[in-house]
Amino acid sequence: MRHSLYLHLAVFFVRADIRREERVWVAKVRRATSEIPLGNAYLLKDIGLNAEGRPLCSSEPRAVTAKRRVRHLRRACRLKITT
């Protein structure tokens, strides 16, 4: 039995929405700054910030990001829409 076109479109839009939410979240985390009143770039570098107060590296490992993305996609695929 084939699913309807509307059901396929709904799943497609849910997956696209999850991807969009992930991109928005990553952009928000990436833009996070810290207001530390240190004028010395070397001290900021020692605590993991650049001269603007932004983190030097990603806030989480790539493995964690990949696991979260797979978990969201699996949840989207398992989602059963009753018609």
N, C-alpha and C positions, 0 to 999 in steps of 0.2 A: 504494500500500500504506500503510495507516494504522499508526501506531505504537501499541503497547498503552497502556492506561491507566496501567500501572505505570511505563512508560518516561516518560510525561508527568509523572507524580508525582515521579519521581526527578529529572528536569531542574528541575522547580519547586522541589524541596527544595534542590538544589545552588545554584540562583540565590538562594534565600532565605538559605542559609548564607553565601554570598559577601557579600550585603548586610549580614548580621549581623556578619561579621568586619570589614567596612569601618566600621560604626558603632562597634564596640568599639575599633578602632584609632584612629579620630578622637577618641573620648572619652579614650583614654589619652594621645594627643598633646596634647589640649586641657588635660588636668589636669597636664601636666608643669610642675613648679616648679623654680626655681633657688634654692639656698641661698646668697645673697650677703649678707654682714654689713654692708649699708649701711642706715642708718636714714633717709636722706634720700630722699624720694619723687621729687624732681627728678632726682637722679643715677640712680635706677632707671629713670625715664622716658627719660632720655638713652640708656641702653643697651637700651631696648625692653622693660622689665618694669614691671608695676604694683606697688603697695605690698606685695602678697602674694607677689611673686616669680614670678608667672605671665606668660607672653608677652602683649604688647599686641595682636598681630595673629596671623593664621594662620601656621603654620610653612611653608606652601607655597602657591603661587598656585593659584587655582581651575582654571586650565587644566591643571595637572599632575594635580589631583584628578580632573577630568573624563576625562583621557586614561587614567588608571589604571582608573577605573570602566568605561570602554568596553572596555579591554583585558580586564578580568576577565569582562565579559559576553560578549564575543566568544569567549573561551576556553571559557566554559560552553556557549555555543551550538554551538561546533565539536566539543565533546566527543561522541565516538561511543561509545555503550555497546553492546557486542556482546551480542546475546541469542541 
